[in-house]
């Protein structure tokens, strides 16, 4: 069990994540979190441009949440 084995195991783990869609699920989860934050900010009557700057969501996306 040497350095090479750990590196190889890491490669296998990364490949498994790609095959199972782990990265895609993570991206969707992050996006959903941003949407939930934007909804909360809208309920507090915050400016749409400020919400966009804080969440990196487009103004169009934020407008669709209203």
Secondary structure, 3 states (H helix, E strand, C coil): CCHHHHHHHHHHHHHHHHHHCHHHHHHHHHHHHHHHHHHHHHHCCCCHHHHHHHHCCCHHHHHHHC
